Amino acid sequence: MPQLLQEAFERAAKLPQEEQNKFARFLLAVLESDQRWAELIARPESEDLLERLADETLAAHRAGRT
């Protein structure tokens, strides 16, 4: 385990139990979200969607709407 992660867990272990549970729920939610995002990006249809979103974003920027 990397030193920074070990330090984070050691500090979290000193928190009251309810705060530790909040911290754990937060970490698990972040990890789950990252996993879902990775799965979505891996889909073949995501490339077209991301390209379209990028084009729309660049057009909005060029039009001064960002």
PyMOL Python script that loads the backbone (N, CA, C, O; Angstrom):
from pymol import cmd

cmd.read_pdbstr("""\
ATOM      1  N   MET A   1       0.866  -1.171   0.000  1.00  0.00           N
ATOM      2  CA  MET A   1       0.000   0.000   0.000  1.00  0.00           C
ATOM      3  C   MET A   1       0.909   1.229   0.000  1.00  0.00           C
ATOM      4  O   MET A   1       1.863   1.301   0.775  1.00  0.00           O
ATOM      5  N   PRO A   2       0.612   2.188  -0.865  1.00  0.00           N
ATOM      6  CA  PRO A   2       1.411   3.410  -0.889  1.00  0.00           C
ATOM      7  C   PRO A   2       1.364   4.134   0.464  1.00  0.00           C
ATOM      8  O   PRO A   2       0.370   4.070   1.186  1.00  0.00           O
ATOM      9  N   GLN A   3       2.449   4.815   0.780  1.00  0.00           N
ATOM     10  CA  GLN A   3       2.572   5.500   2.064  1.00  0.00           C
ATOM     11  C   GLN A   3       1.444   6.509   2.270  1.00  0.00           C
ATOM     12  O   GLN A   3       0.895   6.588   3.369  1.00  0.00           O
ATOM     13  N   LEU A   4       1.090   7.266   1.264  1.00  0.00           N
ATOM     14  CA  LEU A   4       0.050   8.280   1.410  1.00  0.00           C
ATOM     15  C   LEU A   4      -1.293   7.654   1.760  1.00  0.00           C
ATOM     16  O   LEU A   4      -2.020   8.171   2.609  1.00  0.00           O
ATOM     17  N   LEU A   5      -1.622   6.550   1.112  1.00  0.00           N
ATOM     18  CA  LEU A   5      -2.874   5.859   1.414  1.00  0.00           C
ATOM     19  C   LEU A   5      -2.845   5.294   2.834  1.00  0.00           C
ATOM     20  O   LEU A   5      -3.839   5.356   3.557  1.00  0.00           O
ATOM     21  N   GLN A   6      -1.710   4.749   3.220  1.00  0.00           N
ATOM     22  CA  GLN A   6      -1.557   4.237   4.580  1.00  0.00           C
ATOM     23  C   GLN A   6      -1.767   5.352   5.596  1.00  0.00           C
ATOM     24  O   GLN A   6      -2.444   5.162   6.606  1.00  0.00           O
ATOM     25  N   GLU A   7      -1.188   6.506   5.326  1.00  0.00           N
ATOM     26  CA  GLU A   7      -1.353   7.658   6.226  1.00  0.00           C
ATOM     27  C   GLU A   7      -2.814   8.084   6.317  1.00  0.00           C
ATOM     28  O   GLU A   7      -3.304   8.401   7.400  1.00  0.00           O
ATOM     29  N   ALA A   8      -3.498   8.093   5.200  1.00  0.00           N
ATOM     30  CA  ALA A   8      -4.913   8.477   5.196  1.00  0.00           C
ATOM     31  C   ALA A   8      -5.730   7.518   6.050  1.00  0.00           C
ATOM     32  O   ALA A   8      -6.583   7.949   6.826  1.00  0.00           O
ATOM     33  N   PHE A   9      -5.473   6.215   5.912  1.00  0.00           N
ATOM     34  CA  PHE A   9      -6.209   5.236   6.710  1.00  0.00           C
ATOM     35  C   PHE A   9      -5.874   5.341   8.196  1.00  0.00           C
ATOM     36  O   PHE A   9      -6.748   5.180   9.048  1.00  0.00           O
ATOM     37  N   GLU A  10      -4.618   5.608   8.499  1.00  0.00           N
ATOM     38  CA  GLU A  10      -4.231   5.764   9.902  1.00  0.00           C
ATOM     39  C   GLU A  10      -4.936   6.969  10.528  1.00  0.00           C
ATOM     40  O   GLU A  10      -5.400   6.905  11.666  1.00  0.00           O
ATOM     41  N   ARG A  11      -5.008   8.050   9.781  1.00  0.00           N
ATOM     42  CA  ARG A  11      -5.697   9.243  10.299  1.00  0.00           C
ATOM     43  C   ARG A  11      -7.190   8.995  10.428  1.00  0.00           C
ATOM     44  O   ARG A  11      -7.816   9.418  11.399  1.00  0.00           O
ATOM     45  N   ALA A  12      -7.756   8.307   9.445  1.00  0.00           N
ATOM     46  CA  ALA A  12      -9.190   8.002   9.501  1.00  0.00           C
ATOM     47  C   ALA A  12      -9.503   7.101  10.691  1.00  0.00           C
ATOM     48  O   ALA A  12     -10.566   7.222  11.300  1.00  0.00           O
ATOM     49  N   ALA A  13      -8.585   6.203  11.023  1.00  0.00           N
ATOM     50  CA  ALA A  13      -8.805   5.281  12.135  1.00  0.00           C
ATOM     51  C   ALA A  13      -8.901   6.008  13.475  1.00  0.00           C
ATOM     52  O   ALA A  13      -9.425   5.453  14.441  1.00  0.00           O
ATOM     53  N   LYS A  14      -8.410   7.222  13.542  1.00  0.00           N
ATOM     54  CA  LYS A  14      -8.459   8.009  14.777  1.00  0.00           C
ATOM     55  C   LYS A  14      -9.773   8.783  14.919  1.00  0.00           C
ATOM     56  O   LYS A  14     -10.048   9.353  15.975  1.00  0.00           O
ATOM     57  N   LEU A  15     -10.572   8.803  13.871  1.00  0.00           N
ATOM     58  CA  LEU A  15     -11.852   9.516  13.906  1.00  0.00           C
ATOM     59  C   LEU A  15     -12.878   8.713  14.703  1.00  0.00           C
ATOM     60  O   LEU A  15     -12.726   7.504  14.877  1.00  0.00           O
ATOM     61  N   PRO A  16     -13.927   9.389  15.188  1.00  0.00           N
ATOM     62  CA  PRO A  16     -15.027   8.641  15.814  1.00  0.00           C
ATOM     63  C   PRO A  16     -15.637   7.669  14.799  1.00  0.00           C
ATOM     64  O   PRO A  16     -15.552   7.888  13.590  1.00  0.00           O
ATOM     65  N   GLN A  17     -16.242   6.612  15.294  1.00  0.00           N
ATOM     66  CA  GLN A  17     -16.743   5.548  14.421  1.00  0.00           C
ATOM     67  C   GLN A  17     -17.692   6.071  13.337  1.00  0.00           C
ATOM     68  O   GLN A  17     -17.589   5.653  12.184  1.00  0.00           O
ATOM     69  N   GLU A  18     -18.603   6.967  13.683  1.00  0.00           N
ATOM     70  CA  GLU A  18     -19.543   7.481  12.672  1.00  0.00           C
ATOM     71  C   GLU A  18     -18.801   8.243  11.575  1.00  0.00           C
ATOM     72  O   GLU A  18     -19.165   8.151  10.402  1.00  0.00           O
ATOM     73  N   GLU A  19     -17.768   8.991  11.947  1.00  0.00           N
ATOM     74  CA  GLU A  19     -16.971   9.705  10.938  1.00  0.00           C
ATOM     75  C   GLU A  19     -16.195   8.709  10.072  1.00  0.00           C
ATOM     76  O   GLU A  19     -16.038   8.924   8.870  1.00  0.00           O
ATOM     77  N   GLN A  20     -15.717   7.637  10.670  1.00  0.00           N
ATOM     78  CA  GLN A  20     -15.040   6.603   9.888  1.00  0.00           C
ATOM     79  C   GLN A  20     -16.006   5.988   8.879  1.00  0.00           C
ATOM     80  O   GLN A  20     -15.639   5.737   7.731  1.00  0.00           O
ATOM     81  N   ASN A  21     -17.234   5.749   9.311  1.00  0.00           N
ATOM     82  CA  ASN A  21     -18.236   5.194   8.397  1.00  0.00           C
ATOM     83  C   ASN A  21     -18.545   6.154   7.259  1.00  0.00           C
ATOM     84  O   ASN A  21     -18.692   5.725   6.114  1.00  0.00           O
ATOM     85  N   LYS A  22     -18.646   7.440   7.551  1.00  0.00           N
ATOM     86  CA  LYS A  22     -18.878   8.446   6.503  1.00  0.00           C
ATOM     87  C   LYS A  22     -17.724   8.448   5.503  1.00  0.00           C
ATOM     88  O   LYS A  22     -17.924   8.489   4.289  1.00  0.00           O
ATOM     89  N   PHE A  23     -16.516   8.404   6.051  1.00  0.00           N
ATOM     90  CA  PHE A  23     -15.324   8.383   5.206  1.00  0.00           C
ATOM     91  C   PHE A  23     -15.329   7.144   4.313  1.00  0.00           C
ATOM     92  O   PHE A  23     -15.052   7.236   3.117  1.00  0.00           O
ATOM     93  N   ALA A  24     -15.640   5.998   4.890  1.00  0.00           N
ATOM     94  CA  ALA A  24     -15.676   4.742   4.124  1.00  0.00           C
ATOM     95  C   ALA A  24     -16.737   4.799   3.031  1.00  0.00           C
ATOM     96  O   ALA A  24     -16.483   4.393   1.897  1.00  0.00           O
ATOM     97  N   ARG A  25     -17.920   5.298   3.367  1.00  0.00           N
ATOM     98  CA  ARG A  25     -18.991   5.404   2.355  1.00  0.00           C
ATOM     99  C   ARG A  25     -18.557   6.329   1.219  1.00  0.00           C
ATOM    100  O   ARG A  25     -18.812   6.052   0.047  1.00  0.00           O
ATOM    101  N   PHE A  26     -17.903   7.425   1.579  1.00  0.00           N
ATOM    102  CA  PHE A  26     -17.416   8.356   0.562  1.00  0.00           C
ATOM    103  C   PHE A  26     -16.409   7.675  -0.369  1.00  0.00           C
ATOM    104  O   PHE A  26     -16.527   7.767  -1.591  1.00  0.00           O
ATOM    105  N   LEU A  27     -15.429   6.998   0.211  1.00  0.00           N
ATOM    106  CA  LEU A  27     -14.426   6.323  -0.606  1.00  0.00           C
ATOM    107  C   LEU A  27     -15.042   5.271  -1.519  1.00  0.00           C
ATOM    108  O   LEU A  27     -14.696   5.176  -2.696  1.00  0.00           O
ATOM    109  N   LEU A  28     -15.949   4.490  -0.968  1.00  0.00           N
ATOM    110  CA  LEU A  28     -16.602   3.460  -1.775  1.00  0.00           C
ATOM    111  C   LEU A  28     -17.421   4.075  -2.908  1.00  0.00           C
ATOM    112  O   LEU A  28     -17.448   3.539  -4.016  1.00  0.00           O
ATOM    113  N   ALA A  29     -18.078   5.181  -2.637  1.00  0.00           N
ATOM    114  CA  ALA A  29     -18.860   5.852  -3.682  1.00  0.00           C
ATOM    115  C   ALA A  29     -17.957   6.376  -4.791  1.00  0.00           C
ATOM    116  O   ALA A  29     -18.295   6.276  -5.971  1.00  0.00           O
ATOM    117  N   VAL A  30     -16.813   6.935  -4.416  1.00  0.00           N
ATOM    118  CA  VAL A  30     -15.869   7.438  -5.421  1.00  0.00           C
ATOM    119  C   VAL A  30     -15.341   6.291  -6.275  1.00  0.00           C
ATOM    120  O   VAL A  30     -15.275   6.397  -7.499  1.00  0.00           O
ATOM    121  N   LEU A  31     -14.968   5.204  -5.626  1.00  0.00           N
ATOM    122  CA  LEU A  31     -14.456   4.057  -6.370  1.00  0.00           C
ATOM    123  C   LEU A  31     -15.515   3.478  -7.308  1.00  0.00           C
ATOM    124  O   LEU A  31     -15.208   3.110  -8.442  1.00  0.00           O
ATOM    125  N   GLU A  32     -16.752   3.400  -6.838  1.00  0.00           N
ATOM    126  CA  GLU A  32     -17.829   2.894  -7.680  1.00  0.00           C
ATOM    127  C   GLU A  32     -18.079   3.823  -8.865  1.00  0.00           C
ATOM    128  O   GLU A  32     -18.281   3.366  -9.990  1.00  0.00           O
ATOM    129  N   SER A  33     -18.064   5.111  -8.607  1.00  0.00           N
ATOM    130  CA  SER A  33     -18.267   6.085  -9.671  1.00  0.00           C
ATOM    131  C   SER A  33     -17.163   5.984 -10.722  1.00  0.00           C
ATOM    132  O   SER A  33     -17.433   6.025 -11.922  1.00  0.00           O
ATOM    133  N   ASP A  34     -15.924   5.852 -10.264  1.00  0.00           N
ATOM    134  CA  ASP A  34     -14.805   5.705 -11.197  1.00  0.00           C
ATOM    135  C   ASP A  34     -14.964   4.457 -12.051  1.00  0.00           C
ATOM    136  O   ASP A  34     -14.679   4.477 -13.249  1.00  0.00           O
ATOM    137  N   GLN A  35     -15.416   3.376 -11.438  1.00  0.00           N
ATOM    138  CA  GLN A  35     -15.605   2.124 -12.165  1.00  0.00           C
ATOM    139  C   GLN A  35     -16.703   2.266 -13.223  1.00  0.00           C
ATOM    140  O   GLN A  35     -16.547   1.815 -14.358  1.00  0.00           O
ATOM    141  N   ARG A  36     -17.815   2.900 -12.835  1.00  0.00           N
ATOM    142  CA  ARG A  36     -18.915   3.098 -13.800  1.00  0.00           C
ATOM    143  C   ARG A  36     -18.445   3.977 -14.952  1.00  0.00           C
ATOM    144  O   ARG A  36     -18.759   3.703 -16.110  1.00  0.00           O
ATOM    145  N   TRP A  37     -17.696   5.029 -14.644  1.00  0.00           N
ATOM    146  CA  TRP A  37     -17.204   5.932 -15.680  1.00  0.00           C
ATOM    147  C   TRP A  37     -16.293   5.171 -16.649  1.00  0.00           C
ATOM    148  O   TRP A  37     -16.409   5.324 -17.865  1.00  0.00           O
ATOM    149  N   ALA A  38     -15.399   4.363 -16.114  1.00  0.00           N
ATOM    150  CA  ALA A  38     -14.490   3.582 -16.960  1.00  0.00           C
ATOM    151  C   ALA A  38     -15.268   2.627 -17.863  1.00  0.00           C
ATOM    152  O   ALA A  38     -14.923   2.451 -19.031  1.00  0.00           O
ATOM    153  N   GLU A  39     -16.311   2.016 -17.320  1.00  0.00           N
ATOM    154  CA  GLU A  39     -17.126   1.099 -18.128  1.00  0.00           C
ATOM    155  C   GLU A  39     -17.864   1.848 -19.233  1.00  0.00           C
ATOM    156  O   GLU A  39     -17.963   1.352 -20.356  1.00  0.00           O
ATOM    157  N   LEU A  40     -18.378   3.030 -18.928  1.00  0.00           N
ATOM    158  CA  LEU A  40     -19.079   3.821 -19.939  1.00  0.00           C
ATOM    159  C   LEU A  40     -18.139   4.271 -21.047  1.00  0.00           C
ATOM    160  O   LEU A  40     -18.486   4.201 -22.226  1.00  0.00           O
ATOM    161  N   ILE A  41     -16.963   4.728 -20.677  1.00  0.00           N
ATOM    162  CA  ILE A  41     -15.999   5.209 -21.659  1.00  0.00           C
ATOM    163  C   ILE A  41     -15.517   4.065 -22.554  1.00  0.00           C
ATOM    164  O   ILE A  41     -15.185   4.287 -23.718  1.00  0.00           O
ATOM    165  N   ALA A  42     -15.476   2.861 -22.023  1.00  0.00           N
ATOM    166  CA  ALA A  42     -14.984   1.712 -22.788  1.00  0.00           C
ATOM    167  C   ALA A  42     -15.960   1.254 -23.870  1.00  0.00           C
ATOM    168  O   ALA A  42     -15.575   0.513 -24.775  1.00  0.00           O
ATOM    169  N   ARG A  43     -17.204   1.684 -23.788  1.00  0.00           N
ATOM    170  CA  ARG A  43     -18.194   1.273 -24.790  1.00  0.00           C
ATOM    171  C   ARG A  43     -17.875   1.913 -26.142  1.00  0.00           C
ATOM    172  O   ARG A  43     -17.484   3.079 -26.199  1.00  0.00           O
ATOM    173  N   PRO A  44     -18.040   1.163 -27.220  1.00  0.00           N
ATOM    174  CA  PRO A  44     -17.741   1.711 -28.551  1.00  0.00           C
ATOM    175  C   PRO A  44     -18.551   2.965 -28.886  1.00  0.00           C
ATOM    176  O   PRO A  44     -18.030   3.883 -29.520  1.00  0.00           O
ATOM    177  N   GLU A  45     -19.808   3.014 -28.471  1.00  0.00           N
ATOM    178  CA  GLU A  45     -20.644   4.170 -28.804  1.00  0.00           C
ATOM    179  C   GLU A  45     -20.233   5.440 -28.067  1.00  0.00           C
ATOM    180  O   GLU A  45     -20.648   6.537 -28.442  1.00  0.00           O
ATOM    181  N   SER A  46     -19.425   5.301 -27.028  1.00  0.00           N
ATOM    182  CA  SER A  46     -18.991   6.464 -26.255  1.00  0.00           C
ATOM    183  C   SER A  46     -18.099   7.386 -27.066  1.00  0.00           C
ATOM    184  O   SER A  46     -18.118   8.601 -26.869  1.00  0.00           O
ATOM    185  N   GLU A  47     -17.327   6.826 -27.967  1.00  0.00           N
ATOM    186  CA  GLU A  47     -16.426   7.653 -28.769  1.00  0.00           C
ATOM    187  C   GLU A  47     -17.209   8.688 -29.569  1.00  0.00           C
ATOM    188  O   GLU A  47     -16.836   9.861 -29.592  1.00  0.00           O
ATOM    189  N   ASP A  48     -18.286   8.270 -30.224  1.00  0.00           N
ATOM    190  CA  ASP A  48     -19.105   9.202 -30.999  1.00  0.00           C
ATOM    191  C   ASP A  48     -19.760  10.241 -30.106  1.00  0.00           C
ATOM    192  O   ASP A  48     -19.801  11.422 -30.452  1.00  0.00           O
ATOM    193  N   LEU A  49     -20.268   9.817 -28.974  1.00  0.00           N
ATOM    194  CA  LEU A  49     -20.910  10.743 -28.044  1.00  0.00           C
ATOM    195  C   LEU A  49     -19.908  11.773 -27.530  1.00  0.00           C
ATOM    196  O   LEU A  49     -20.204  12.968 -27.513  1.00  0.00           O
ATOM    197  N   LEU A  50     -18.736  11.325 -27.115  1.00  0.00           N
ATOM    198  CA  LEU A  50     -17.732  12.256 -26.609  1.00  0.00           C
ATOM    199  C   LEU A  50     -17.262  13.223 -27.690  1.00  0.00           C
ATOM    200  O   LEU A  50     -17.016  14.397 -27.413  1.00  0.00           O
ATOM    201  N   GLU A  51     -17.138  12.735 -28.911  1.00  0.00           N
ATOM    202  CA  GLU A  51     -16.734  13.610 -30.013  1.00  0.00           C
ATOM    203  C   GLU A  51     -17.796  14.683 -30.256  1.00  0.00           C
ATOM    204  O   GLU A  51     -17.469  15.850 -30.471  1.00  0.00           O
ATOM    205  N   ARG A  52     -19.071  14.281 -30.219  1.00  0.00           N
ATOM    206  CA  ARG A  52     -20.156  15.244 -30.418  1.00  0.00           C
ATOM    207  C   ARG A  52     -20.174  16.271 -29.289  1.00  0.00           C
ATOM    208  O   ARG A  52     -20.330  17.466 -29.540  1.00  0.00           O
ATOM    209  N   LEU A  53     -20.015  15.818 -28.059  1.00  0.00           N
ATOM    210  CA  LEU A  53     -19.992  16.741 -26.921  1.00  0.00           C
ATOM    211  C   LEU A  53     -18.818  17.715 -27.013  1.00  0.00           C
ATOM    212  O   LEU A  53     -18.955  18.899 -26.705  1.00  0.00           O
ATOM    213  N   ALA A  54     -17.674  17.207 -27.437  1.00  0.00           N
ATOM    214  CA  ALA A  54     -16.505  18.074 -27.598  1.00  0.00           C
ATOM    215  C   ALA A  54     -16.765  19.127 -28.672  1.00  0.00           C
ATOM    216  O   ALA A  54     -16.431  20.298 -28.490  1.00  0.00           O
ATOM    217  N   ASP A  55     -17.354  18.716 -29.781  1.00  0.00           N
ATOM    218  CA  ASP A  55     -17.672  19.672 -30.853  1.00  0.00           C
ATOM    219  C   ASP A  55     -18.641  20.738 -30.360  1.00  0.00           C
ATOM    220  O   ASP A  55     -18.464  21.921 -30.650  1.00  0.00           O
ATOM    221  N   GLU A  56     -19.671  20.324 -29.613  1.00  0.00           N
ATOM    222  CA  GLU A  56     -20.648  21.284 -29.084  1.00  0.00           C
ATOM    223  C   GLU A  56     -19.993  22.247 -28.092  1.00  0.00           C
ATOM    224  O   GLU A  56     -20.295  23.441 -28.085  1.00  0.00           O
ATOM    225  N   THR A  57     -19.113  21.732 -27.273  1.00  0.00           N
ATOM    226  CA  THR A  57     -18.434  22.567 -26.290  1.00  0.00           C
ATOM    227  C   THR A  57     -17.522  23.577 -26.961  1.00  0.00           C
ATOM    228  O   THR A  57     -17.496  24.748 -26.581  1.00  0.00           O
ATOM    229  N   LEU A  58     -16.776  23.127 -27.957  1.00  0.00           N
ATOM    230  CA  LEU A  58     -15.900  24.054 -28.681  1.00  0.00           C
ATOM    231  C   LEU A  58     -16.714  25.118 -29.416  1.00  0.00           C
ATOM    232  O   LEU A  58     -16.315  26.281 -29.451  1.00  0.00           O
ATOM    233  N   ALA A  59     -17.837  24.741 -29.996  1.00  0.00           N
ATOM    234  CA  ALA A  59     -18.690  25.715 -30.671  1.00  0.00           C
ATOM    235  C   ALA A  59     -19.223  26.744 -29.683  1.00  0.00           C
ATOM    236  O   ALA A  59     -19.261  27.935 -29.989  1.00  0.00           O
ATOM    237  N   ALA A  60     -19.634  26.294 -28.502  1.00  0.00           N
ATOM    238  CA  ALA A  60     -20.122  27.222 -27.478  1.00  0.00           C
ATOM    239  C   ALA A  60     -19.009  28.164 -27.040  1.00  0.00           C
ATOM    240  O   ALA A  60     -19.253  29.349 -26.816  1.00  0.00           O
ATOM    241  N   HIS A  61     -17.808  27.656 -26.918  1.00  0.00           N
ATOM    242  CA  HIS A  61     -16.666  28.491 -26.522  1.00  0.00           C
ATOM    243  C   HIS A  61     -16.369  29.539 -27.592  1.00  0.00           C
ATOM    244  O   HIS A  61     -16.165  30.716 -27.293  1.00  0.00           O
ATOM    245  N   ARG A  62     -16.349  29.087 -28.833  1.00  0.00           N
ATOM    246  CA  ARG A  62     -16.065  30.035 -29.937  1.00  0.00           C
ATOM    247  C   ARG A  62     -17.150  31.106 -30.029  1.00  0.00           C
ATOM    248  O   ARG A  62     -16.880  32.234 -30.442  1.00  0.00           O
ATOM    249  N   ALA A  63     -18.376  30.753 -29.645  1.00  0.00           N
ATOM    250  CA  ALA A  63     -19.487  31.711 -29.699  1.00  0.00           C
ATOM    251  C   ALA A  63     -19.521  32.594 -28.462  1.00  0.00           C
ATOM    252  O   ALA A  63     -20.399  33.449 -28.341  1.00  0.00           O
ATOM    253  N   GLY A  64     -18.581  32.403 -27.538  1.00  0.00           N
ATOM    254  CA  GLY A  64     -18.506  33.237 -26.345  1.00  0.00           C
ATOM    255  C   GLY A  64     -19.516  32.861 -25.272  1.00  0.00           C
ATOM    256  O   GLY A  64     -19.841  33.685 -24.418  1.00  0.00           O
ATOM    257  N   ARG A  65     -20.014  31.637 -25.301  1.00  0.00           N
ATOM    258  CA  ARG A  65     -21.009  31.223 -24.310  1.00  0.00           C
ATOM    259  C   ARG A  65     -20.405  30.457 -23.136  1.00  0.00           C
ATOM    260  O   ARG A  65     -21.121  29.862 -22.331  1.00  0.00           O
ATOM    261  N   THR A  66     -19.082  30.482 -23.053  1.00  0.00           N
ATOM    262  CA  THR A  66     -18.430  29.793 -21.933  1.00  0.00           C
ATOM    263  C   THR A  66     -17.619  30.768 -21.104  1.00  0.00           C
ATOM    264  O   THR A  66     -16.998  30.372 -20.118  1.00  0.00           O
TER     265      THR A  66
END
""", "prot")
cmd.dss("prot")
cmd.show_as("cartoon", "prot")
cmd.util.cbc("prot")
cmd.orient("prot")
